[in-house]
Amino acid sequence: AGVVIVADGSDDAHARLGRVLRNDPGTGVMRHADAGYEIAKQCARDNGLDLPMLDK
């Protein structure tokens, strides 16, 4: 899997790039936290990821 995005200097590209660079790695953190990895759970907390499974 991977992500492709065009960064052409426009305001729209800036916004899209920001979302991709947060959400793509965030999905990996979410999957690992859900699997029970403590380091991923702490990473989610440290970076303000809203993961309901952390409350269980």
URBEL-V382876 format. One record per pair of residues at least 12 apart in sequence whose C-alpha atoms are under 6 Angstrom apart, sorted by the first residue. I is the first residue (numbers start at 1). J is the second residue. D is the distance in Angstrom with one decimal. If there is no record, write none. Layout:
i=[I | I]
j=[J | J]
d=[D | D]
//
This chain:
none
//
